[in-house]
Amino acid sequence: MDKNTLVGFVLIGAVIIGFGIYNTPNQEERARAQHYQDSIQQVIKEKEELMKKQEAAAEQKAMMVDSTSTFFNASKGTEQFITLSNDLIDVTISNKGGRVSKAMLKEYKDQKKEPLVLFDGTDASLNIGFEGKNENIMSSQMYFEATNVTDSTVTMRLNAANGSHLDFCYKLIPNSYMVNFTVQATGMQNFFSPSVKTMTIDWKQRARQMEKGYTFEQQYTSLTYKPVDDSFDNLDKAKDEKETIQEALDWVAFKNQYFSCVFMAEKNFENATLESKMEQKGSGYMKNYHADMQTAFDPTGAQPSNFQFYFGPNHFKTLLASNDLSFADKDQELEDLVYLGWPIIRWINRWFTINLFDWLSSWGLSMGMVILLMTIIVKILVLPTTWKSFISSAKMRALKPYVEKINQKYPKQEDALKKQQETMALYSQYGVSPMGGCLPMLLQTPVFMALFFFVPNAIELRQQSFLWADDLSAYDDLISWSTSIPLLGNHLSLFCLLFSVTTIINQLVMMKQQNMGDNPQMAAMKWMMYIMPVMFFFIFNEYASGLSYYYFISSLIGILTTWIMYKVTDEKKLLAQLEANKKNPSQMKQSSLLSRLEALQKEQERLQKERQERMNKK
């Protein structure tokens, strides 16, 4: 790197640091900013309260049912609750609207260490609409009567004036997070027109912030849906989005990072309009979800409309088992709610990473030790490719004196092609492939990327402490402060810092291994190898400490492995072996890649000569 470029980098760094210092607010400015923020929060709070009053007034007005209505008696009442329970979940059903009003998971805790509630009260709503001959039914405006009540079942009945009724039947499946939900009419043929074949579903929920880190949880919180006979999709995680889905849907999920509320239909959802809105940081919520859909309904009551809810964790094997509890003619693929990466990486996670993780977890070890052992096992599995890459680099280093002679022979830029050809011929003579160190490393990439996708989605790490980190699924803020610093926030993740430092050390070792120490052509790459770990620090500071811990351990093991390989490798013997290869070419295995590169260089030389001849003729 020349002097001007170096000065440029220094000036850029100085500007960035100076800008950060200049923009750090003093005490008075922080006080004004806090007052301004408090004012904004107050305005938002007042606006929300006003909207709630307006919605309540509109609902009250809508509930003023005419006295001649078939359901006049059901339009008035007092809200009461029935709780269905099994070993895993409590589901509370409200007689107002006949809907699920609360879902509480018994085996999981919120950030206050209390039983985790997915939604409650006004957080969620479900309105099912039916089109009648003379009037419509909106379930949210009606009071149902609870019948057939047991610990795990209840029928919410909407009684009509003529003795007919509409039943919402709930059944909590034992030892699962699944709830069967059936809608069936009895004796209501005269209420509906024969042409009525559908009912409307208006489902809403404000997804609560369940985890410590808002920014990290936001990346995994989305409205997700599965088209029939297709893979899942989701609305944008980073902005407000509203979309009308043309395909029929198997299910719609209001998803958080580690928990989901899934609504499934046996006869599919049609004409779905899905909407996701961002909630403000500090509000206690992540997203505001809304799904407006239609589905099949038989007004004669001969065929009930069957649905299912899943209120539970985004745990891969739990979701996989829940598929077996769903409709027999559907492969719900609920496990897709746990995002495990791109196809090949997902395959590695599904069949290797998850099973290895479960096996190690069964030993009763802490999650920190499980991650450590997983990293060691993965490093051992890829050791053959690591060794092959190291030996290839060692061969390149052994031939460095010969390469330097070629560089001295062709110092001019116009001789670059000849220098390259002679260098490649040298490698060919000694049976060395310049790409031999890169390809084995590329083969390792999917394995390491698999863990990158697995760790943030492993609910087993949630609220698990290790060393100074109190929650491996969130950032560790052993060092924190009150003022937010640009690009950094209000904390310093120690695992993230260790990961960044070991990455820089690992890059230095790699540069030495790849013989980049004094190569001016690789100067820009060297700078990038320094800059990337610094960028990682600012990015991963908000990420899960378990992920930073994994990368820290991986880098540390990488450094140790490289050091051991340096100790056991005698480069003088290696050079002697290369010299022997040169004397006896029949013992060498010619690299197909090297042969292609040589052929490509010869073709470039031919084209260059033809170009030169044409220019001479002119």
N, C-alpha and C positions, 0 to 999 in steps of 0.2 A: 504494500500500500504506500502510495507516494505521500509526500509531506502535506500537500494541499487537501487531499482526501482526509488524512488524519485530523488536520485542523478543522475541517468541516464537521466531522463527527464530534469533536470536542465542543465546538460552538453549538451544535444542535443539542448536545447533552446539557450545556450550560444554560441555554435558553429554556429547556424544559424544566430544569431544576429552579431557575430563577423565576419562571412563570408560576410554578407551584408555590414558592415562598411568597411571591408578590400577592398571590390570590388567597393566601391563608388569612382569614379574617381575624382582626383583633377582638378584644373582649367586647367593646362597644358594638362592633359590627355583628358579632355573634348574638348579642342580646337583641339587637334590632331584627336579625334574621329569625331568632326564636319567637319573638313577638309576632312577626309577620306570619310564621308558620302556624302559631297558635290561632291567629286570626283566620287563616285559611281553614284550619280544622274546625273552628267554630262555625264558619259559614257553611262548610260541608255538612256538619252535624245538623244545623238548622234546616238546611235544604232537605236532608234525608227525613227529618221529622215532619216537615211540611208534606213531602211526598207520601209518607206513610198515612198522614191524616187524610190526604186527598184520596188515596187508594181505599182507605177504610170507609170514607164517605161514599165513594162510588160503589163499593161492595154492598154497603148498607142499602143504597138506593136500588141496586140490582136485586137485592134480596126481598124487596117489597113485592111479593108475589100476589097476584090477583086472587080474591077469595074463591073464585070459581075454578081455580087451577086444580088439576088432578093431584098435585103435590102441595097444596096449600098448607096442610097440617105438618108436612116435613120441612117447611120453610122457616119454622121457628123452633127454638129449642136452646138447650144449654150444652156447651161443649164438654164431652166426657172422653176418657181415654181407656183403652184396653192394651195391656202389654203382653206380647208373646215372647217366650223365652226358651233358649236352649243353652248348652254349655258355652257357646261362643258369642252369642249376640242377644240383645234385647231389642225388640221392634215394637214401637208404640203406635197404635192405630187410633185415630181421632174419629168420633162419630160425625163431626162436622166435615162433610166432604167424603167421608169413608176412606180416608187416605192414610198413608204412613206419615206420621208427623215427627218421628224421632227414631234414630238408629244409633245404638250404643254398642261398641265392641268391648267385650269383657277382658280379652287378653292383651289389649294395647292401652297405653296411657297417653294423655295429652302432655303438653309442656308443663302443666301444673301437677303432673303425676296423678291425675284423676282419670277414671275410665273415659276412653276416647269416644266422643260424640261426633258422628259425621255431620248431622244436621239436627236442628230442633226448632220448634216455634215457627217464626216467620222466615227462617233460612231457606225453607223449601215449600213448594206447593205443587199440587197435582189436581188438575181440573179435567174431567172427562165429560164431553158434550155429546148429547143425543138429539137428533132432529125429529120432532114429532109432527103429527098432522096439524095440530092447532097451537102447540107450544113446544118449546125446547127444554131439555133438561141440562142444567149445568151443575155437576155434582158438587162443586165447591160451595154452592149456595144452599145446599140441602143438609138436613140433619138425618143421619141414618140410625137405625135401631140395631144394637149388637145382639146377635143370636148365636147359638151353637158355640159358646165360648168354652175353650179349654186352654191349657198352658201354651199350646202351639197353634191353635186354630181360632178363627172367629169369622162370622158372616155378618157383614154390615149390610142391612136391608133397608132399601128406600121404599116405603109403603105408599101406594097410591090410594085414592079415595074409594075406588071400586074393588079393593081387595087384591089387586095385582101388585107386583113388586119387582124391584131390580136389586139383584144381589151382587155385592163385592165380597168374594170369599178369599181369605188369606190363610195360608198354611206354611208355617215355618218348618223347613226340612231339618230333621235331627242332625246334630254334629256337622252343621254346615252354615254358610252365610247366605244361603238361598231361601227365597220366599216365593212360594207359588201364589199367583194372583189370578182369579177367575171373575169374569163379568158375565152375568146371565140374567135374562129377562124371564119372568113367569106371568102368563096371562095378560100380556101387554100388546097383543096383536092389533087391537083396535086403536091403540095409542099411536103406533107407528104406521107410516105408509109402506106398502109392499115394496116400494122402490128403494127403501133405506137398506143399505148394505154395509155402512161404515159408521164409525164413531170417531170423534176428534179427541186428541190428547194434547193437553197443554201442561208441560212439565218444566218447572223452574227450580233453580237452586243456586244459592250463593256459597261457593266452595270456601270453606274456612281455611285459614293458614294453620296447618298442622305442625309445621317444623320450625326449627330455630332460625334458619336462614331464608328470608323472603326471596332473594334473588335466585338462589340455587333451586328452591322449590318451584319457582315460577317456570323454570326451564322444562319441568316434567309435569306441569299441570295443564291439562287441555281437554276440550270437549272432543271425545273420540267416538267413532262410529264404525260399524262393519256392514258394508253392502252385502247382499245375498250373493253367495258363490264368488266372493272376492275377498281380498285382504283388507285389514283395517285402514282407516285414514283419520285425520283429525284436523280441526280448525287451527289457525295460526296461534302459537303459544305466546308470541311477543306483542300482539296488537289486537284491537277489537276486530271481529270478523263475523259476518252474517252470510250464510250460504243456503241456497235451496238445493237439495239433493234430488237428482232425477231418479236414481236407482232405488229399488226397494231395500230396506235395511233389516238386518237380523236384530241388531241392538244399538242402543245409544248409551254412552257412558259419560257421566260427569266425573272426571278423573283428577285426583290430586297426585302428588309424587308417589305416595305409598298406599293410598286408599282410593276406592272407586265406588260409585253408585251406578249400577248398570240396570237398564230397563230393556227386557227382551220380550219379543212378541212371536207367538207360534206362527201366525199368519202374516208376519212381516209388518213393518211400518212403511207407509207410502206418503208421498208428497211432503216430505219432512223439510221444515225450515229450521235450521240450527243457528244459534247465535252465542257468541262468547265475548264478554266484555271484561277488560282489565279492571281490577280493583286497586285502589291506591295503597301504597306501602304504608303500614302502620294502622290500617283500618281493621286488621284482624281477618281479612278475607283475601283470596287470591283472584278468583274469577266470578263473574255473574253469568250463569248458564241459562239457556232457554231452548227448549225443543218443542216445536209445534208440529204435530203429525196426525195422520189418519191410520186406522187399521180396521180389519174386518169385524162386523157385528151382525149377529143373527137376531132380528127383533122377535122371531117366533120363540126363541129360547131353546130350539132343538139342538143347536150347536153352541156351546159356551165359547167365549173369547178367552183364550188362555195366555197368560203372561208370566214372567218371572222377574224378580228383583235379585240382584246381588249387592249386598252391602258388606264390603269386607276389604281385606288387605290385597295389595298388588303383589301377591306372593305366587311365583310361577307355578309351583306344583299344586298349590291350593286352587288356583284358577283352572289348572289342567284337570283336576279332579272334579271341579264344578261343571265342566263340560259334560261329564257323564250323568250329572243330575238334571241336565237340561232336556229339551225336547229331543225325542229319539231320532227324528229325521233331519236334525241340524247338527253341523259341526260348528259350534259357536266360536271356537278359537279365542276364548277369553284370555288365554295366556299371553296374547299379543299386547295386552295392557301393560305388560312388563317389557319395555323396549330393550332388546339385547343387541342392537346394532344391525348393520347391513347383512345381506343374506349369508355369506360365508362366515362372518363373525358371529352371527346369530346361531349358526349351526354349531360352531365351536362352543359357544356358551351353553346351548341347550344340552348337548350330549357330553360335554367334558367339564366345563367350569362349574356348572350348577351341581353336578354329581360329586365332583371333587370337594366343593365347598360343603355340601351336606355331609359327606363322609368325615371330613375334618371336624365339622361342628358337632358331630355325634360323640366326639371324644370328651366333650364337656369343657373344652378350652375357651379362653376369652377370644373375642372376635379379632383382637389385635394379633394374637398368636396364630389364629386361623389364616389371616391375611399373610403373615410372615411365612408360614409353612406352604401356603399356596404359591407364593412368589418363589420360594426355594425349589419346589417341585417343578414349576414351569421353567425355571432357569436350568435345571438339570435336564429336562426334556429337550430343550433347544441347544444344549451344550455341544452336540456334534456340529451343528451349523455354526455356532460361535467359534469353535476350534478351527473349522475349515476357513472361516473368514479371517481369523487371526493368522493362520499359516500363510494364506494368500498375501496378506499385508506384509508378513515377515519376508516372504520371497521378494516382494517389491523393494523392501528396504535393503535386502542383500544385494540387489542389482543397482542400487542407487548410484554407486561410483561410475558404472558404465553409462547410465542415463545422463549423468552430469557431463561426461566426455562428449556425448552426442549434442548436448545443449551448447557446449563450448564450440563444437564444430560448426553449428548453424546458429550464430548469434542474431542474424538478420531476420526481420519479420517476414520478408518475402520467401524465406526458406523454411517457413513453418511446416509446410506440407512434407518436405523432404525429412525434416527433423522428426515429424510424427511417424512417417513411414519407417525410418531407421529404428526408432524406438519400438515400434510394433514388431519389426523383424527381430530385434533383440529379445523381446519377450517370447516370441515364437521359438527362437533358437534354444532358449532355456526352459521352454514348456511352462511359462507363467502367463496366466490370464489377468489382464488389468481389472476385469470385472469380477474376478473370483472372490473378492472380499465383499462385494456389494450384494450379489445374488443371495448368498446364505442369510444375510441380514434381512433382506426383503421377505424371505420365507418366514422369519420370526414375527414380522409385523402383525399379521392377523391374530396371533396368540396374545401379544401384548395389548392390542386394540380390544380384544374380547374382554379383558379385565377392565379396561377403561369404561366400557359400557355396562359391565356387570356390577361393579362396586356401587355406583350411585343408585342403582335400582334394587339393590339387595336390602330388603326390609329388615333382615336379620341384624344389620348394623345399626338400625335405628335405636337411639338412646342407649347404645352400648358404649361404655367408657373404656379407655385404654391410656395408660400413663397420664398425661395432663389433659387429654381430650375427654370431655364429658359425654360427647355424642359423636361417634364416628360417621354418622350420616350428615353432619353439619360441620361448619368451620370450627376450629378450636381457637378460642379467643383468650388464651392465657395472658396475652398482652393486649390491652384495650385502652381507649381514651374516649372522652366525651365528644370531641369535635371531629367531624367527618373531613378527611383529607382527600382531595381529588385523586382519583384512580386507585386509592387504597382503602378508603372507608374509615371506620372507627376501631379497627382491630388489626392485629398482626397474627396470622396463622403460623404457628411455629413449625408444624409439619410441612407447610407450604414453603417456608424459608429453608428448611433443611433439604427439601426436595430440589429447590432451585440451586442451592450451593453444591450439592452432590452432582447435579446435572452439569454444572460448569466444570467440575473436576473430571467428570466422565468425558466431557467433550475434549478437554485437554489431553486425556489419555488416548482418545480416539484419533486426535490430530497427530499425536506422536506415532500411533500405530499405523496411520495412513500416510505417514511421512510428509505431513503438511507444514512442518515447523518453519522451513525457510523457503517455501515455494511461493514466489510473488504472485503467481497466477491464481493461487488459492486464497489470497488475502481477503477478498470480499466474503468468501465462504467462512473463513475463520471468524470474521466479525459477526456474521450471522449466527454462528454457533455460540458466541458470547451473548448476543442480544436476545436470542430466543429464550434462554432460561430466565432472563430478567422479565421478559414479557409474560412468561408462564407464571412468575410470582404474582404479578398484578391480576392475572386472570384467575388463578387457582386460589387466591386468598379468600374468595367467597365460596369456594367449592367444598365438598365433603372432606373432612380431615382424613377419613379412611382412604380416599383416593390419593391424596397427597402423601399419606403414609406409605401406600403401596408403591408409588413412584420413587419415594425416598429409599425404601428398602431395595427396590429393583436396581436403582442407580448404584447403591452401595455394594450390592452383590456383583454388579457388573464391573465396578472398579477392582474389587477383590479378585474376581475371576481373571481379569486381564493381567493383573500383577502376578498371579500364580503362573499364567501361561507364559509371561515374559521370563519367569525364573526357570521354567522347565524347557525352554526353547534355546538351543545353541545355534545362533545365527551363522557361526563359522562352519559348523557341520552342514547347515542348510545350504550355504553357498557351495560347499564341496559337492553336495548332492546335485545342485543345479549344474555345476561344471561337468559332472558325470553325465547328466542328461544331455548336455550339449554334445559331448563326445559320442554318445550312443543314442541318437535320435529315435531309434526303433523302440526304446524303452519308455518313451514319452507318449502321453495321451494328448493328442492335439485338441485344443479347445475349439469347438465348432463356432463359438462366438468370436474367438480370435481369428479364425479363418474367414468369417464373414467380414470382420473389420478390415482385414488385409485386402480382401477382394474389393471392398468399398473404397479403400484408399487408392488402389490401382485404377479403379474407374474414375475417381476424382482427378488423378494425375493425367489420365487419358483426355478427360474433358478439358482440363486446364491447358494441355498441349494444343488441342484443337482450337481453343479460344485464342491462344497466343499466335498460332499460325494464321488465323483469320485476321487478327489485328495487324500482323506483319504484311499480309497481302494488301491491306488497305493503305 
